[in-house]
Amino acid sequence: MLLKFLSIFLLLAVGIVLILGIGTLFKGGKDSKKYSNKLMQLRVLLQFIAIIALVGFAYFFKN
């Protein structure tokens, strides 16, 4: 149950950061230059963590 919660949490975190990054990018202006690139870097990091976690879960809990 904890693994399902962690998997869903990681995927939602990636989705939220992606939406925030795209929204900031299309908004434009001063905030876009400041935050858009940082949000996309955070998304890549969260995606990496989510993929490693999901692959690890699949490997260790294959039945």
Sequence and secondary structure as in RCSB ss.txt:
>XXXX:A:sequence
MLLKFLSIFLLLAVGIVLILGIGTLFKGGKDSKKYSNKLMQLRVLLQFIAIIALVGFAYFFKN
>XXXX:A:secstr
 HHHHHHHHHHHHHHHHHHHHHHHHHH HHHHHHHHHHHHHHHHHHHHHHHHHHHHHHHHT  
